[in-house]
């Protein structure tokens, strides 16, 4: 499977979001390095599960719509 890739701007935005979360929810100030390592962990270890669930949900949706399409046949 291909690795999930983020562009530079999106990665920086996510790092800022992680820093904000830790500051607001845990009253901890994280630097860019710590936030970047957390983001790397999420992307490498957790994101594939979310991605795969999205692929499955899409497959299920398309499959259900295809069955609906077959109901339009005239007998």
PQR file of N, CA, C, O and H, with PARSE charges and radii, in Angstrom:
ATOM      1  N   UNK A   1       0.845  -1.177   0.000 -0.4000 1.5000
ATOM      2  CA  UNK A   1       0.000   0.000   0.000 -0.0000 2.0000
ATOM      3  C   UNK A   1       0.891   1.242   0.000  0.5500 1.7000
ATOM      4  O   UNK A   1       1.972   1.255   0.589 -0.5500 1.4000
ATOM      5  N   UNK A   2       0.421   2.252  -0.657 -0.4000 1.5000
ATOM      6  CA  UNK A   2       1.162   3.514  -0.688 -0.0000 2.0000
ATOM      7  C   UNK A   2       1.054   4.230   0.651  0.5500 1.7000
ATOM      8  O   UNK A   2       0.027   4.165   1.327 -0.5500 1.4000
ATOM      9  H   UNK A   2      -0.457   2.242  -1.135  0.4000 1.0000
ATOM     10  N   UNK A   3       2.119   4.905   1.014 -0.4000 1.5000
ATOM     11  CA  UNK A   3       2.128   5.694   2.238 -0.0000 2.0000
ATOM     12  C   UNK A   3       1.308   6.969   2.022  0.5500 1.7000
ATOM     13  O   UNK A   3       1.306   7.543   0.933 -0.5500 1.4000
ATOM     14  H   UNK A   3       2.953   4.957   0.465  0.4000 1.0000
ATOM     15  N   UNK A   4       0.625   7.394   3.063 -0.4000 1.5000
ATOM     16  CA  UNK A   4      -0.142   8.633   2.995 -0.0000 2.0000
ATOM     17  C   UNK A   4       0.845   9.790   3.012  0.5500 1.7000
ATOM     18  O   UNK A   4       1.712   9.872   3.881 -0.5500 1.4000
ATOM     19  H   UNK A   4       0.627   6.928   3.948  0.4000 1.0000
ATOM     20  N   UNK A   5       0.699  10.682   2.037 -0.4000 1.5000
ATOM     21  CA  UNK A   5       1.605  11.820   1.922 -0.0000 2.0000
ATOM     22  C   UNK A   5       0.829  13.113   2.125  0.5500 1.7000
ATOM     23  O   UNK A   5      -0.290  13.272   1.637 -0.5500 1.4000
ATOM     24  H   UNK A   5      -0.006  10.615   1.331  0.4000 1.0000
ATOM     25  N   UNK A   6       1.441  14.018   2.847 -0.4000 1.5000
ATOM     26  CA  UNK A   6       0.847  15.328   3.088 -0.0000 2.0000
ATOM     27  C   UNK A   6       1.750  16.391   2.475  0.5500 1.7000
ATOM     28  O   UNK A   6       2.975  16.293   2.550 -0.5500 1.4000
ATOM     29  H   UNK A   6       2.350  13.888   3.244  0.4000 1.0000
ATOM     30  N   UNK A   7       1.141  17.404   1.871 -0.4000 1.5000
ATOM     31  CA  UNK A   7       1.976  18.492   1.372 -0.0000 2.0000
ATOM     32  C   UNK A   7       2.458  19.332   2.557  0.5500 1.7000
ATOM     33  O   UNK A   7       1.929  19.231   3.664 -0.5500 1.4000
ATOM     34  H   UNK A   7       0.146  17.483   1.810  0.4000 1.0000
ATOM     35  N   UNK A   8       3.460  20.153   2.303 -0.4000 1.5000
ATOM     36  CA  UNK A   8       4.113  20.924   3.364 -0.0000 2.0000
ATOM     37  C   UNK A   8       3.131  21.810   4.131  0.5500 1.7000
ATOM     38  O   UNK A   8       3.178  21.879   5.359 -0.5500 1.4000
ATOM     39  H   UNK A   8       3.889  20.235   1.403  0.4000 1.0000
ATOM     40  N   UNK A   9       2.248  22.483   3.403 -0.4000 1.5000
ATOM     41  CA  UNK A   9       1.300  23.393   4.041 -0.0000 2.0000
ATOM     42  C   UNK A   9       0.317  22.637   4.929  0.5500 1.7000
ATOM     43  O   UNK A   9       0.034  23.058   6.050 -0.5500 1.4000
ATOM     44  H   UNK A   9       2.211  22.427   2.406  0.4000 1.0000
ATOM     45  N   UNK A  10      -0.202  21.519   4.423 -0.4000 1.5000
ATOM     46  CA  UNK A  10      -1.165  20.720   5.192 -0.0000 2.0000
ATOM     47  C   UNK A  10      -0.489  20.137   6.429  0.5500 1.7000
ATOM     48  O   UNK A  10      -1.086  20.113   7.506 -0.5500 1.4000
ATOM     49  H   UNK A  10       0.028  21.177   3.512  0.4000 1.0000
ATOM     50  N   UNK A  11       0.752  19.665   6.287 -0.4000 1.5000
ATOM     51  CA  UNK A  11       1.471  19.107   7.433 -0.0000 2.0000
ATOM     52  C   UNK A  11       1.674  20.179   8.507  0.5500 1.7000
ATOM     53  O   UNK A  11       1.475  19.910   9.691 -0.5500 1.4000
ATOM     54  H   UNK A  11       1.237  19.684   5.413  0.4000 1.0000
ATOM     55  N   UNK A  12       2.065  21.380   8.107 -0.4000 1.5000
ATOM     56  CA  UNK A  12       2.270  22.456   9.077 -0.0000 2.0000
ATOM     57  C   UNK A  12       0.962  22.832   9.761  0.5500 1.7000
ATOM     58  O   UNK A  12       0.938  23.111  10.959 -0.5500 1.4000
ATOM     59  H   UNK A  12       2.227  21.598   7.144  0.4000 1.0000
ATOM     60  N   UNK A  13      -0.117  22.838   8.999 -0.4000 1.5000
ATOM     61  CA  UNK A  13      -1.433  23.124   9.580 -0.0000 2.0000
ATOM     62  C   UNK A  13      -1.810  22.072  10.622  0.5500 1.7000
ATOM     63  O   UNK A  13      -2.348  22.406  11.677 -0.5500 1.4000
ATOM     64  H   UNK A  13      -0.098  22.611   8.025  0.4000 1.0000
ATOM     65  N   UNK A  14      -1.531  20.818  10.328 -0.4000 1.5000
ATOM     66  CA  UNK A  14      -1.843  19.734  11.266 -0.0000 2.0000
ATOM     67  C   UNK A  14      -0.958  19.806  12.510  0.5500 1.7000
ATOM     68  O   UNK A  14      -1.428  19.544  13.617 -0.5500 1.4000
ATOM     69  H   UNK A  14      -1.094  20.547   9.471  0.4000 1.0000
ATOM     70  N   UNK A  15       0.301  20.154  12.341 -0.4000 1.5000
ATOM     71  CA  UNK A  15       1.208  20.330  13.476 -0.0000 2.0000
ATOM     72  C   UNK A  15       0.677  21.436  14.381  0.5500 1.7000
ATOM     73  O   UNK A  15       0.672  21.289  15.603 -0.5500 1.4000
ATOM     74  H   UNK A  15       0.683  20.366  11.441  0.4000 1.0000
ATOM     75  N   UNK A  16       0.236  22.531  13.794 -0.4000 1.5000
ATOM     76  CA  UNK A  16      -0.340  23.630  14.583 -0.0000 2.0000
ATOM     77  C   UNK A  16      -1.593  23.176  15.318  0.5500 1.7000
ATOM     78  O   UNK A  16      -1.820  23.577  16.460 -0.5500 1.4000
ATOM     79  H   UNK A  16       0.240  22.650  12.802  0.4000 1.0000
ATOM     80  N   UNK A  17      -2.401  22.351  14.683 -0.4000 1.5000
ATOM     81  CA  UNK A  17      -3.612  21.839  15.311 -0.0000 2.0000
ATOM     82  C   UNK A  17      -3.267  20.962  16.510  0.5500 1.7000
ATOM     83  O   UNK A  17      -3.920  21.045  17.550 -0.5500 1.4000
ATOM     84  H   UNK A  17      -2.217  22.025  13.756  0.4000 1.0000
ATOM     85  N   UNK A  18      -2.252  20.130  16.367 -0.4000 1.5000
ATOM     86  CA  UNK A  18      -1.810  19.277  17.480 -0.0000 2.0000
ATOM     87  C   UNK A  18      -1.307  20.137  18.633  0.5500 1.7000
ATOM     88  O   UNK A  18      -1.637  19.889  19.793 -0.5500 1.4000
ATOM     89  H   UNK A  18      -1.722  20.063  15.522  0.4000 1.0000
ATOM     90  N   UNK A  19      -0.508  21.145  18.308 -0.4000 1.5000
ATOM     91  CA  UNK A  19       0.003  22.049  19.349 -0.0000 2.0000
ATOM     92  C   UNK A  19      -1.147  22.743  20.072  0.5500 1.7000
ATOM     93  O   UNK A  19      -1.143  22.834  21.299 -0.5500 1.4000
ATOM     94  H   UNK A  19      -0.240  21.347  17.366  0.4000 1.0000
ATOM     95  N   UNK A  20      -2.127  23.231  19.319 -0.4000 1.5000
ATOM     96  CA  UNK A  20      -3.288  23.896  19.914 -0.0000 2.0000
ATOM     97  C   UNK A  20      -4.074  22.934  20.806  0.5500 1.7000
ATOM     98  O   UNK A  20      -4.511  23.299  21.897 -0.5500 1.4000
ATOM     99  H   UNK A  20      -2.130  23.157  18.321  0.4000 1.0000
ATOM    100  N   UNK A  21      -4.247  21.710  20.331 -0.4000 1.5000
ATOM    101  CA  UNK A  21      -4.989  20.715  21.119 -0.0000 2.0000
ATOM    102  C   UNK A  21      -4.311  20.480  22.467  0.5500 1.7000
ATOM    103  O   UNK A  21      -4.958  20.538  23.513 -0.5500 1.4000
ATOM    104  H   UNK A  21      -3.892  21.413  19.444  0.4000 1.0000
ATOM    105  N   UNK A  22      -3.014  20.217  22.436 -0.4000 1.5000
ATOM    106  CA  UNK A  22      -2.304  19.944  23.678 -0.0000 2.0000
ATOM    107  C   UNK A  22      -2.331  21.150  24.618  0.5500 1.7000
ATOM    108  O   UNK A  22      -2.434  20.989  25.834 -0.5500 1.4000
ATOM    109  H   UNK A  22      -2.488  20.170  21.587  0.4000 1.0000
ATOM    110  N   UNK A  23      -2.242  22.336  24.066 -0.4000 1.5000
ATOM    111  CA  UNK A  23      -2.274  23.534  24.897 -0.0000 2.0000
ATOM    112  C   UNK A  23      -3.659  23.734  25.514  0.5500 1.7000
ATOM    113  O   UNK A  23      -3.771  24.009  26.709 -0.5500 1.4000
ATOM    114  H   UNK A  23      -2.159  22.467  23.078  0.4000 1.0000
ATOM    115  N   UNK A  24      -4.696  23.601  24.720 -0.4000 1.5000
ATOM    116  CA  UNK A  24      -6.058  23.864  25.180 -0.0000 2.0000
ATOM    117  C   UNK A  24      -6.652  22.741  26.023  0.5500 1.7000
ATOM    118  O   UNK A  24      -7.372  23.005  26.986 -0.5500 1.4000
ATOM    119  H   UNK A  24      -4.605  23.378  23.749  0.4000 1.0000
ATOM    120  N   UNK A  25      -6.360  21.497  25.671 -0.4000 1.5000
ATOM    121  CA  UNK A  25      -6.993  20.367  26.348 -0.0000 2.0000
ATOM    122  C   UNK A  25      -6.153  19.791  27.478  0.5500 1.7000
ATOM    123  O   UNK A  25      -6.695  19.243  28.438 -0.5500 1.4000
ATOM    124  H   UNK A  25      -5.776  21.283  24.888  0.4000 1.0000
ATOM    125  N   UNK A  26      -4.835  19.911  27.370 -0.4000 1.5000
ATOM    126  CA  UNK A  26      -3.965  19.287  28.364 -0.0000 2.0000
ATOM    127  C   UNK A  26      -3.068  20.289  29.074  0.5500 1.7000
ATOM    128  O   UNK A  26      -2.292  19.922  29.956 -0.5500 1.4000
ATOM    129  H   UNK A  26      -4.395  20.357  26.591  0.4000 1.0000
ATOM    130  N   UNK A  27      -3.177  21.544  28.688 -0.4000 1.5000
ATOM    131  CA  UNK A  27      -2.360  22.606  29.268 -0.0000 2.0000
ATOM    132  C   UNK A  27      -0.867  22.281  29.164  0.5500 1.7000
ATOM    133  O   UNK A  27      -0.086  22.561  30.073 -0.5500 1.4000
ATOM    134  H   UNK A  27      -3.808  21.842  27.971  0.4000 1.0000
ATOM    135  N   UNK A  28      -0.496  21.680  28.021 -0.4000 1.5000
ATOM    136  CA  UNK A  28       0.901  21.343  27.735 -0.0000 2.0000
ATOM    137  C   UNK A  28       1.327  22.076  26.474  0.5500 1.7000
ATOM    138  O   UNK A  28       0.603  22.094  25.478 -0.5500 1.4000
ATOM    139  H   UNK A  28      -1.132  21.453  27.283  0.4000 1.0000
ATOM    140  N   UNK A  29       2.489  22.670  26.525 -0.4000 1.5000
ATOM    141  CA  UNK A  29       3.005  23.364  25.352 -0.0000 2.0000
ATOM    142  C   UNK A  29       3.986  22.445  24.631  0.5500 1.7000
ATOM    143  O   UNK A  29       5.033  22.089  25.173 -0.5500 1.4000
ATOM    144  H   UNK A  29       3.077  22.656  27.334  0.4000 1.0000
ATOM    145  N   UNK A  30       3.639  22.070  23.419 -0.4000 1.5000
ATOM    146  CA  UNK A  30       4.510  21.220  22.607 -0.0000 2.0000
ATOM    147  C   UNK A  30       5.222  22.063  21.569  0.5500 1.7000
ATOM    148  O   UNK A  30       4.682  23.051  21.071 -0.5500 1.4000
ATOM    149  H   UNK A  30       2.789  22.359  22.979  0.4000 1.0000
ATOM    150  N   UNK A  31       6.434  21.663  21.252 -0.4000 1.5000
ATOM    151  CA  UNK A  31       7.167  22.312  20.182 -0.0000 2.0000
ATOM    152  C   UNK A  31       6.837  21.677  18.843  0.5500 1.7000
ATOM    153  O   UNK A  31       6.068  20.718  18.766 -0.5500 1.4000
ATOM    154  H   UNK A  31       6.873  20.861  21.657  0.4000 1.0000
ATOM    155  N   UNK A  32       7.425  22.220  17.797 -0.4000 1.5000
ATOM    156  CA  UNK A  32       7.199  21.694  16.454 -0.0000 2.0000
ATOM    157  C   UNK A  32       7.677  20.251  16.323  0.5500 1.7000
ATOM    158  O   UNK A  32       7.004  19.439  15.688 -0.5500 1.4000
ATOM    159  H   UNK A  32       8.050  22.998  17.859  0.4000 1.0000
ATOM    160  N   UNK A  33       8.830  19.915  16.915 -0.4000 1.5000
ATOM    161  CA  UNK A  33       9.364  18.564  16.787 -0.0000 2.0000
ATOM    162  C   UNK A  33       8.445  17.536  17.427  0.5500 1.7000
ATOM    163  O   UNK A  33       8.114  16.529  16.800 -0.5500 1.4000
ATOM    164  H   UNK A  33       9.376  20.574  17.431  0.4000 1.0000
ATOM    165  N   UNK A  34       8.030  17.773  18.657 -0.4000 1.5000
ATOM    166  CA  UNK A  34       7.138  16.832  19.344 -0.0000 2.0000
ATOM    167  C   UNK A  34       5.821  16.686  18.588  0.5500 1.7000
ATOM    168  O   UNK A  34       5.315  15.575  18.431 -0.5500 1.4000
ATOM    169  H   UNK A  34       8.299  18.591  19.166  0.4000 1.0000
ATOM    170  N   UNK A  35       5.273  17.788  18.126 -0.4000 1.5000
ATOM    171  CA  UNK A  35       4.014  17.744  17.372 -0.0000 2.0000
ATOM    172  C   UNK A  35       4.191  17.012  16.053  0.5500 1.7000
ATOM    173  O   UNK A  35       3.308  16.268  15.627 -0.5500 1.4000
ATOM    174  H   UNK A  35       5.685  18.691  18.254  0.4000 1.0000
ATOM    175  N   UNK A  36       5.317  17.220  15.413 -0.4000 1.5000
ATOM    176  CA  UNK A  36       5.606  16.535  14.153 -0.0000 2.0000
ATOM    177  C   UNK A  36       5.735  15.027  14.366  0.5500 1.7000
ATOM    178  O   UNK A  36       5.265  14.243  13.541 -0.5500 1.4000
ATOM    179  H   UNK A  36       6.035  17.825  15.759  0.4000 1.0000
ATOM    180  N   UNK A  37       6.364  14.620  15.459 -0.4000 1.5000
ATOM    181  CA  UNK A  37       6.497  13.184  15.755 -0.0000 2.0000
ATOM    182  C   UNK A  37       5.145  12.553  16.046  0.5500 1.7000
ATOM    183  O   UNK A  37       4.891  11.418  15.641 -0.5500 1.4000
ATOM    184  H   UNK A  37       6.745  15.256  16.129  0.4000 1.0000
ATOM    185  N   UNK A  38       4.277  13.273  16.742 -0.4000 1.5000
ATOM    186  CA  UNK A  38       2.925  12.774  16.992 -0.0000 2.0000
ATOM    187  C   UNK A  38       2.184  12.629  15.665  0.5500 1.7000
ATOM    188  O   UNK A  38       1.527  11.616  15.424 -0.5500 1.4000
ATOM    189  H   UNK A  38       4.484  14.194  17.071  0.4000 1.0000
ATOM    190  N   UNK A  39       2.289  13.640  14.809 -0.4000 1.5000
ATOM    191  CA  UNK A  39       1.632  13.569  13.500 -0.0000 2.0000
ATOM    192  C   UNK A  39       2.164  12.396  12.687  0.5500 1.7000
ATOM    193  O   UNK A  39       1.384  11.671  12.070 -0.5500 1.4000
ATOM    194  H   UNK A  39       2.822  14.463  15.004  0.4000 1.0000
ATOM    195  N   UNK A  40       3.477  12.199  12.676 -0.4000 1.5000
ATOM    196  CA  UNK A  40       4.065  11.068  11.946 -0.0000 2.0000
ATOM    197  C   UNK A  40       3.509   9.742  12.454  0.5500 1.7000
ATOM    198  O   UNK A  40       3.189   8.852  11.667 -0.5500 1.4000
ATOM    199  H   UNK A  40       4.111  12.788  13.176  0.4000 1.0000
ATOM    200  N   UNK A  41       3.398   9.617  13.769 -0.4000 1.5000
ATOM    201  CA  UNK A  41       2.836   8.397  14.359 -0.0000 2.0000
ATOM    202  C   UNK A  41       1.392   8.183  13.881  0.5500 1.7000
ATOM    203  O   UNK A  41       1.021   7.081  13.478 -0.5500 1.4000
ATOM    204  H   UNK A  41       3.657  10.340  14.409  0.4000 1.0000
ATOM    205  N   UNK A  42       0.600   9.235  13.931 -0.4000 1.5000
ATOM    206  CA  UNK A  42      -0.803   9.122  13.512 -0.0000 2.0000
ATOM    207  C   UNK A  42      -0.890   8.725  12.044  0.5500 1.7000
ATOM    208  O   UNK A  42      -1.665   7.841  11.680 -0.5500 1.4000
ATOM    209  H   UNK A  42       0.902  10.130  14.258  0.4000 1.0000
ATOM    210  N   UNK A  43      -0.097   9.377  11.203 -0.4000 1.5000
ATOM    211  CA  UNK A  43      -0.136   9.096   9.767 -0.0000 2.0000
ATOM    212  C   UNK A  43       0.310   7.660   9.480  0.5500 1.7000
ATOM    213  O   UNK A  43      -0.299   6.973   8.661 -0.5500 1.4000
ATOM    214  H   UNK A  43       0.532  10.096  11.498  0.4000 1.0000
ATOM    215  N   UNK A  44       1.359   7.214  10.145 -0.4000 1.5000
ATOM    216  CA  UNK A  44       1.902   5.885   9.858 -0.0000 2.0000
ATOM    217  C   UNK A  44       1.108   4.757  10.507  0.5500 1.7000
ATOM    218  O   UNK A  44       0.927   3.698   9.904 -0.5500 1.4000
ATOM    219  H   UNK A  44       1.853   7.773  10.810  0.4000 1.0000
ATOM    220  N   UNK A  45       0.636   4.974  11.724 -0.4000 1.5000
ATOM    221  CA  UNK A  45       0.030   3.880  12.479 -0.0000 2.0000
ATOM    222  C   UNK A  45      -1.500   3.891  12.502  0.5500 1.7000
ATOM    223  O   UNK A  45      -2.117   2.826  12.532 -0.5500 1.4000
ATOM    224  H   UNK A  45       0.782   5.834  12.214  0.4000 1.0000
ATOM    225  N   UNK A  46      -2.113   5.054  12.489 -0.4000 1.5000
ATOM    226  CA  UNK A  46      -3.561   5.131  12.659 -0.0000 2.0000
ATOM    227  C   UNK A  46      -4.315   5.486  11.384  0.5500 1.7000
ATOM    228  O   UNK A  46      -5.381   4.929  11.121 -0.5500 1.4000
ATOM    229  H   UNK A  46      -1.611   5.918  12.465  0.4000 1.0000
ATOM    230  N   UNK A  47      -3.777   6.400  10.598 -0.4000 1.5000
ATOM    231  CA  UNK A  47      -4.480   6.881   9.404 -0.0000 2.0000
ATOM    232  C   UNK A  47      -4.847   5.766   8.414  0.5500 1.7000
ATOM    233  O   UNK A  47      -5.922   5.830   7.817 -0.5500 1.4000
ATOM    234  H   UNK A  47      -2.911   6.852  10.812  0.4000 1.0000
ATOM    235  N   UNK A  48      -3.995   4.745   8.217 -0.4000 1.5000
ATOM    236  CA  UNK A  48      -4.389   3.695   7.283 -0.0000 2.0000
ATOM    237  C   UNK A  48      -5.712   3.014   7.650  0.5500 1.7000
ATOM    238  O   UNK A  48      -6.463   2.606   6.765 -0.5500 1.4000
ATOM    239  H   UNK A  48      -3.122   4.693   8.702  0.4000 1.0000
ATOM    240  N   UNK A  49      -5.997   2.891   8.935 -0.4000 1.5000
ATOM    241  CA  UNK A  49      -7.270   2.294   9.348 -0.0000 2.0000
ATOM    242  C   UNK A  49      -8.448   3.171   8.948  0.5500 1.7000
ATOM    243  O   UNK A  49      -9.468   2.673   8.471 -0.5500 1.4000
ATOM    244  H   UNK A  49      -5.386   3.222   9.655  0.4000 1.0000
ATOM    245  N   UNK A  50      -8.304   4.487   9.146 -0.4000 1.5000
ATOM    246  CA  UNK A  50      -9.361   5.408   8.740 -0.0000 2.0000
ATOM    247  C   UNK A  50      -9.533   5.395   7.221  0.5500 1.7000
ATOM    248  O   UNK A  50     -10.654   5.405   6.712 -0.5500 1.4000
ATOM    249  H   UNK A  50      -7.476   4.891   9.534  0.4000 1.0000
ATOM    250  N   UNK A  51      -8.423   5.373   6.515 -0.4000 1.5000
ATOM    251  CA  UNK A  51      -8.454   5.336   5.056 -0.0000 2.0000
ATOM    252  C   UNK A  51      -9.169   4.071   4.584  0.5500 1.7000
ATOM    253  O   UNK A  51     -10.055   4.124   3.732 -0.5500 1.4000
ATOM    254  H   UNK A  51      -7.512   5.365   6.928  0.4000 1.0000
ATOM    255  N   UNK A  52      -8.766   2.932   5.153 -0.4000 1.5000
ATOM    256  CA  UNK A  52      -9.380   1.667   4.749 -0.0000 2.0000
ATOM    257  C   UNK A  52     -10.868   1.648   5.052  0.5500 1.7000
ATOM    258  O   UNK A  52     -11.653   1.106   4.274 -0.5500 1.4000
ATOM    259  H   UNK A  52      -8.046   2.889   5.845  0.4000 1.0000
ATOM    260  N   UNK A  53     -11.262   2.231   6.170 -0.4000 1.5000
ATOM    261  CA  UNK A  53     -12.686   2.301   6.484 -0.0000 2.0000
ATOM    262  C   UNK A  53     -13.414   3.164   5.463  0.5500 1.7000
ATOM    263  O   UNK A  53     -14.533   2.840   5.065 -0.5500 1.4000
ATOM    264  H   UNK A  53     -10.625   2.671   6.802  0.4000 1.0000
ATOM    265  N   UNK A  54     -12.798   4.246   5.040 -0.4000 1.5000
ATOM    266  CA  UNK A  54     -13.390   5.092   4.000 -0.0000 2.0000
ATOM    267  C   UNK A  54     -13.541   4.361   2.681  0.5500 1.7000
ATOM    268  O   UNK A  54     -14.551   4.511   1.994 -0.5500 1.4000
ATOM    269  H   UNK A  54     -11.888   4.508   5.364  0.4000 1.0000
ATOM    270  N   UNK A  55     -12.532   3.566   2.324 -0.4000 1.5000
ATOM    271  CA  UNK A  55     -12.606   2.765   1.091 -0.0000 2.0000
ATOM    272  C   UNK A  55     -13.745   1.764   1.201  0.5500 1.7000
ATOM    273  O   UNK A  55     -14.521   1.598   0.260 -0.5500 1.4000
ATOM    274  H   UNK A  55     -11.711   3.445   2.883  0.4000 1.0000
ATOM    275  N   UNK A  56     -13.851   1.089   2.355 -0.4000 1.5000
ATOM    276  CA  UNK A  56     -14.927   0.121   2.550 -0.0000 2.0000
ATOM    277  C   UNK A  56     -16.294   0.797   2.498  0.5500 1.7000
ATOM    278  O   UNK A  56     -17.214   0.285   1.859 -0.5500 1.4000
ATOM    279  H   UNK A  56     -13.221   1.224   3.119  0.4000 1.0000
ATOM    280  N   UNK A  57     -16.435   1.948   3.166 -0.4000 1.5000
ATOM    281  CA  UNK A  57     -17.712   2.669   3.153 -0.0000 2.0000
ATOM    282  C   UNK A  57     -18.099   3.059   1.726  0.5500 1.7000
ATOM    283  O   UNK A  57     -19.266   2.965   1.346 -0.5500 1.4000
ATOM    284  H   UNK A  57     -15.688   2.364   3.684  0.4000 1.0000
ATOM    285  N   UNK A  58     -17.125   3.492   0.948 -0.4000 1.5000
ATOM    286  CA  UNK A  58     -17.367   3.847  -0.448 -0.0000 2.0000
ATOM    287  C   UNK A  58     -17.808   2.618  -1.240  0.5500 1.7000
ATOM    288  O   UNK A  58     -18.767   2.678  -2.009 -0.5500 1.4000
ATOM    289  H   UNK A  58     -16.177   3.569   1.257  0.4000 1.0000
ATOM    290  N   UNK A  59     -17.108   1.515  -1.047 -0.4000 1.5000
ATOM    291  CA  UNK A  59     -17.451   0.253  -1.723 -0.0000 2.0000
ATOM    292  C   UNK A  59     -18.888  -0.153  -1.385  0.5500 1.7000
ATOM    293  O   UNK A  59     -19.663  -0.513  -2.272 -0.5500 1.4000
ATOM    294  H   UNK A  59     -16.329   1.466  -0.422  0.4000 1.0000
ATOM    295  N   UNK A  60     -19.234  -0.093  -0.106 -0.4000 1.5000
ATOM    296  CA  UNK A  60     -20.577  -0.467   0.328 -0.0000 2.0000
ATOM    297  C   UNK A  60     -21.621   0.457  -0.295  0.5500 1.7000
ATOM    298  O   UNK A  60     -22.666  -0.008  -0.749 -0.5500 1.4000
ATOM    299  H   UNK A  60     -18.604   0.199   0.614  0.4000 1.0000
ATOM    300  N   UNK A  61     -21.347   1.751  -0.319 -0.4000 1.5000
ATOM    301  CA  UNK A  61     -22.270   2.714  -0.904 -0.0000 2.0000
ATOM    302  C   UNK A  61     -22.483   2.424  -2.392  0.5500 1.7000
ATOM    303  O   UNK A  61     -23.619   2.385  -2.864 -0.5500 1.4000
ATOM    304  H   UNK A  61     -20.497   2.129   0.049  0.4000 1.0000
ATOM    305  N   UNK A  62     -21.393   2.222  -3.120 -0.4000 1.5000
ATOM    306  CA  UNK A  62     -21.489   1.950  -4.557 -0.0000 2.0000
ATOM    307  C   UNK A  62     -22.225   0.636  -4.808  0.5500 1.7000
ATOM    308  O   UNK A  62     -23.049   0.545  -5.717 -0.5500 1.4000
ATOM    309  H   UNK A  62     -20.471   2.254  -2.736  0.4000 1.0000
ATOM    310  N   UNK A  63     -21.926  -0.376  -4.002 -0.4000 1.5000
ATOM    311  CA  UNK A  63     -22.588  -1.668  -4.153 -0.0000 2.0000
ATOM    312  C   UNK A  63     -24.092  -1.524  -3.929  0.5500 1.7000
ATOM    313  O   UNK A  63     -24.891  -2.066  -4.694 -0.5500 1.4000
ATOM    314  H   UNK A  63     -21.256  -0.302  -3.264  0.4000 1.0000
ATOM    315  N   UNK A  64     -24.475  -0.803  -2.892 -0.4000 1.5000
ATOM    316  CA  UNK A  64     -25.899  -0.581  -2.616 -0.0000 2.0000
ATOM    317  C   UNK A  64     -26.566   0.173  -3.761  0.5500 1.7000
ATOM    318  O   UNK A  64     -27.692  -0.152  -4.138 -0.5500 1.4000
ATOM    319  H   UNK A  64     -23.826  -0.364  -2.270  0.4000 1.0000
ATOM    320  N   UNK A  65     -25.884   1.181  -4.322 -0.4000 1.5000
ATOM    321  CA  UNK A  65     -26.462   1.941  -5.431 -0.0000 2.0000
ATOM    322  C   UNK A  65     -26.600   1.059  -6.680  0.5500 1.7000
ATOM    323  O   UNK A  65     -27.568   1.193  -7.429 -0.5500 1.4000
ATOM    324  H   UNK A  65     -24.969   1.445  -4.015  0.4000 1.0000
ATOM    325  N   UNK A  66     -25.642   0.167  -6.904 -0.4000 1.5000
ATOM    326  CA  UNK A  66     -25.727  -0.730  -8.056 -0.0000 2.0000
ATOM    327  C   UNK A  66     -26.925  -1.656  -7.922  0.5500 1.7000
ATOM    328  O   UNK A  66     -27.593  -1.943  -8.915 -0.5500 1.4000
ATOM    329  H   UNK A  66     -24.855   0.058  -6.296  0.4000 1.0000
ATOM    330  N   UNK A  67     -27.209  -2.127  -6.718 -0.4000 1.5000
ATOM    331  CA  UNK A  67     -28.387  -2.957  -6.508 -0.0000 2.0000
ATOM    332  C   UNK A  67     -29.650  -2.152  -6.768  0.5500 1.7000
ATOM    333  O   UNK A  67     -30.614  -2.676  -7.327 -0.5500 1.4000
ATOM    334  H   UNK A  67     -26.667  -1.894  -5.911  0.4000 1.0000
ATOM    335  N   UNK A  68     -29.658  -0.880  -6.366 -0.4000 1.5000
ATOM    336  CA  UNK A  68     -30.800  -0.008  -6.653 -0.0000 2.0000
ATOM    337  C   UNK A  68     -30.995   0.136  -8.162  0.5500 1.7000
ATOM    338  O   UNK A  68     -32.126   0.146  -8.648 -0.5500 1.4000
ATOM    339  H   UNK A  68     -28.875  -0.455  -5.912  0.4000 1.0000
ATOM    340  N   UNK A  69     -29.907   0.245  -8.889 -0.4000 1.5000
ATOM    341  CA  UNK A  69     -29.968   0.398 -10.343 -0.0000 2.0000
ATOM    342  C   UNK A  69     -30.618  -0.822 -10.985  0.5500 1.7000
ATOM    343  O   UNK A  69     -31.400  -0.684 -11.925 -0.5500 1.4000
ATOM    344  H   UNK A  69     -28.988   0.237  -8.494  0.4000 1.0000
ATOM    345  N   UNK A  70     -30.299  -2.024 -10.483 -0.4000 1.5000
ATOM    346  CA  UNK A  70     -30.890  -3.239 -11.037 -0.0000 2.0000
ATOM    347  C   UNK A  70     -32.396  -3.281 -10.825  0.5500 1.7000
ATOM    348  O   UNK A  70     -33.100  -3.942 -11.589 -0.5500 1.4000
ATOM    349  H   UNK A  70     -29.664  -2.137  -9.719  0.4000 1.0000
ATOM    350  N   UNK A  71     -32.906  -2.600  -9.816 -0.4000 1.5000
ATOM    351  CA  UNK A  71     -34.343  -2.590  -9.574 -0.0000 2.0000
ATOM    352  C   UNK A  71     -35.105  -1.819 -10.657  0.5500 1.7000
ATOM    353  O   UNK A  71     -36.332  -1.895 -10.721 -0.5500 1.4000
ATOM    354  H   UNK A  71     -32.334  -2.063  -9.195  0.4000 1.0000
ATOM    355  N   UNK A  72     -34.399  -1.089 -11.492 -0.4000 1.5000
ATOM    356  CA  UNK A  72     -35.048  -0.332 -12.564 -0.0000 2.0000
ATOM    357  C   UNK A  72     -35.328  -1.175 -13.806  0.5500 1.7000
ATOM    358  O   UNK A  72     -35.970  -0.706 -14.746 -0.5500 1.4000
ATOM    359  H   UNK A  72     -33.403  -1.026 -11.440  0.4000 1.0000
ATOM    360  N   UNK A  73     -34.851  -2.405 -13.808 -0.4000 1.5000
ATOM    361  CA  UNK A  73     -35.070  -3.262 -14.982 -0.0000 2.0000
ATOM    362  C   UNK A  73     -36.561  -3.533 -15.177  0.5500 1.7000
ATOM    363  O   UNK A  73     -37.335  -3.604 -14.223 -0.5500 1.4000
ATOM    364  H   UNK A  73     -34.330  -2.786 -13.045  0.4000 1.0000
ATOM    365  N   UNK A  74     -36.929  -3.679 -16.441 -0.4000 1.5000
ATOM    366  CA  UNK A  74     -38.318  -3.996 -16.793 -0.0000 2.0000
ATOM    367  C   UNK A  74     -38.360  -5.473 -17.166  0.5500 1.7000
ATOM    368  O   UNK A  74     -37.569  -5.955 -17.976 -0.5500 1.4000
ATOM    369  H   UNK A  74     -36.300  -3.621 -17.216  0.4000 1.0000
ATOM    370  N   UNK A  75     -39.298  -6.167 -16.555 -0.4000 1.5000
ATOM    371  CA  UNK A  75     -39.445  -7.607 -16.842 -0.0000 2.0000
ATOM    372  C   UNK A  75     -40.689  -7.862 -17.620  0.5500 1.7000
ATOM    373  O   UNK A  75     -40.984  -9.010 -17.954 -0.5500 1.4000
ATOM    374  H   UNK A  75     -39.940  -5.776 -15.897  0.4000 1.0000
TER
END
